[in-house]
């Protein structure tokens, strides 16, 4: 998976969170394994 600009990644082993500031074709890794892409947090509706 290519790294995507502005996306956050999280290591499932140590909990490190990574913010991608430059897109590329490489894979984001931590603790010897690929990290998972974090989904954006839902914000409450202001209706």
Helices and strands as residue ranges (DSSP letters): E 8-10, E 17-19, E 29-30, E 33-34, E 36-37
